[in-house]
C-alpha cells in the first residue's frame, strides 16, 4: 500500500488544482479540482495512487458522496473491481433509504443511502469525496455506512483544508487526504 505521493505526482496534482478567490462568497478561496478532472495525466496519476493504496485492503465497495465523490468513487471502484454506492442528498434515491442529518453553519442538511446498498452485513467500504472542510457531510456519510451494517474502513479525500479541522469530527475513523492545504 502506497501512502505517499512522490514529489513529481504531488506537483502534477497541485498544478491541476486552482484557487478561485471569493467563491462562493467573499474571503473564501475555493480549491477547484475541475482542471484535474480535465487532465488525463493528472486524473490517472491520482487514480493510480488511490488504486495502489486500496488494492490490498480486500474492499467490497467504494462509496462516494454526492456529487464529486461519484466521479472519483466510480473510477476507483472500477479499478479495484468492486461495487460503487452513491451517498446522495435527501430525496434523490428512488428506493427505500436510511438518512443521516448533519449540521451546517445555519441549519441542517441530510444525506441518504439505500437500505440494501451493501447487500450484506460487514461489507468493507472506503468512503471518498473530493474535499474535507468542516467534516460534517463526510461524518454523516460514514455514519450512514455503519447504520446499514457495513464497515467504513477509511474515509478518503482528494483535498483537505487542514485549517478547518474537519478531521477532528472523526474519533475512531481512519482518514486519508491526498493533498493538504
Secondary structure as GFF3:
##gff-version 3
##sequence-region A 1 181
A	DSSP	alpha_helix	7	14	.	.	.	ID=ss1
A	DSSP	beta_strand	18	21	.	.	.	ID=ss2
A	DSSP	beta_strand	29	32	.	.	.	ID=ss3
A	DSSP	alpha_helix	34	38	.	.	.	ID=ss4
A	DSSP	alpha_helix	40	54	.	.	.	ID=ss5
A	DSSP	three_ten_helix	55	57	.	.	.	ID=ss6
A	DSSP	beta_strand	61	65	.	.	.	ID=ss7
A	DSSP	alpha_helix	68	80	.	.	.	ID=ss8
A	DSSP	beta_strand	83	89	.	.	.	ID=ss9
A	DSSP	beta_strand	97	104	.	.	.	ID=ss10
A	DSSP	beta_strand	107	114	.	.	.	ID=ss11
A	DSSP	beta_strand	124	132	.	.	.	ID=ss12
A	DSSP	alpha_helix	136	147	.	.	.	ID=ss13
A	DSSP	beta_strand	151	160	.	.	.	ID=ss14
A	DSSP	three_ten_helix	162	164	.	.	.	ID=ss15
A	DSSP	three_ten_helix	166	169	.	.	.	ID=ss16
A	DSSP	beta_strand	175	180	.	.	.	ID=ss17
###
